[in-house]
Amino acid sequence: MWQFVCIFQPQRKVSILDNSVGSARLLQFASPDRHMLYGVDVHGDAIAAVQETIEAAGFDCEFKRTGMENIHPQSFDFAVINPPFSLHLESPNLKPFPGTTWGRYGANTSALSHE
């Protein structure tokens, strides 16, 4: 993933969202002078530790304790997820996309992370 991110070189910092940030391992190759980091996770202790560590490293960043079903991400340059976990997401806030399917909230309200 980072090879792809490094190819993208606008004349500004690149914004990256991790939608299940955990310990932020997927963000380990980011650089404070090139990247702004954002993330969400349902585990409050993880979010607090990541926010403190990433800020101390000099990043522009924001991490929130919440699930993907509660956010409406927009205007990020990149978004990452760790697909081996095969996260199943159901939310009435999902937008129609080729990977969304019928869910308990109706059409286009269900998605799997690996699709």
SULSUL-V402936 format. One record per residue. N is the residue number from 1. SS is DSSP state (h for helix, s for strand, l for the rest). PSI is psi in whole degrees, -180 to 180 (none if undefined). Layout:
BEGIN
n->N ss->SS psi->PSI
n->N ss->SS psi->PSI
END
This chain:
BEGIN
n->1 ss->l psi->-42
n->2 ss->h psi->-27
n->3 ss->h psi->-40
n->4 ss->h psi->-44
n->5 ss->h psi->-40
n->6 ss->h psi->-26
n->7 ss->h psi->-34
n->8 ss->l psi->110
n->9 ss->l psi->73
n->10 ss->l psi->173
n->11 ss->l psi->42
n->12 ss->l psi->173
n->13 ss->l psi->147
n->14 ss->s psi->130
n->15 ss->s psi->134
n->16 ss->s psi->130
n->17 ss->s psi->129
n->18 ss->s psi->116
n->19 ss->l psi->3
n->20 ss->l psi->68
n->21 ss->l psi->-32
n->22 ss->l psi->-121
n->23 ss->l psi->7
n->24 ss->l psi->25
n->25 ss->h psi->-34
n->26 ss->h psi->-12
n->27 ss->h psi->7
n->28 ss->l psi->-21
n->29 ss->l psi->6
n->30 ss->l psi->155
n->31 ss->l psi->131
n->32 ss->l psi->-27
n->33 ss->l psi->-10
n->34 ss->l psi->-19
n->35 ss->s psi->146
n->36 ss->s psi->132
n->37 ss->s psi->137
n->38 ss->s psi->149
n->39 ss->s psi->160
n->40 ss->s psi->153
n->41 ss->s psi->154
n->42 ss->l psi->-10
n->43 ss->l psi->108
n->44 ss->h psi->-40
n->45 ss->h psi->-40
n->46 ss->h psi->-45
n->47 ss->h psi->-44
n->48 ss->h psi->-45
n->49 ss->h psi->-43
n->50 ss->h psi->-46
n->51 ss->h psi->-47
n->52 ss->h psi->-46
n->53 ss->h psi->-45
n->54 ss->h psi->-40
n->55 ss->h psi->-43
n->56 ss->h psi->-27
n->57 ss->l psi->-3
n->58 ss->l psi->15
n->59 ss->l psi->149
n->60 ss->s psi->124
n->61 ss->s psi->162
n->62 ss->s psi->126
n->63 ss->s psi->137
n->64 ss->s psi->145
n->65 ss->s psi->103
n->66 ss->l psi->172
n->67 ss->l psi->161
n->68 ss->h psi->-29
n->69 ss->h psi->-13
n->70 ss->h psi->3
n->71 ss->l psi->163
n->72 ss->l psi->76
n->73 ss->l psi->136
n->74 ss->l psi->150
n->75 ss->l psi->30
n->76 ss->l psi->146
n->77 ss->l psi->-38
n->78 ss->s psi->150
n->79 ss->s psi->138
n->80 ss->s psi->152
n->81 ss->l psi->151
n->82 ss->l psi->91
n->83 ss->h psi->-22
n->84 ss->h psi->-18
n->85 ss->h psi->-11
n->86 ss->l psi->57
n->87 ss->l psi->128
n->88 ss->s psi->123
n->89 ss->s psi->128
n->90 ss->s psi->126
n->91 ss->l psi->142
n->92 ss->l psi->-8
n->93 ss->l psi->-4
n->94 ss->l psi->149
n->95 ss->l psi->147
n->96 ss->l psi->132
n->97 ss->l psi->157
n->98 ss->l psi->-25
n->99 ss->l psi->-4
n->100 ss->l psi->151
n->101 ss->s psi->-178
n->102 ss->s psi->132
n->103 ss->s psi->-173
n->104 ss->l psi->-16
n->105 ss->l psi->5
n->106 ss->s psi->-162
n->107 ss->s psi->141
n->108 ss->s psi->37
n->109 ss->s psi->11
n->110 ss->s psi->143
n->111 ss->s psi->152
n->112 ss->s psi->145
n->113 ss->l psi->-24
n->114 ss->l psi->7
n->115 ss->l psi->none
END
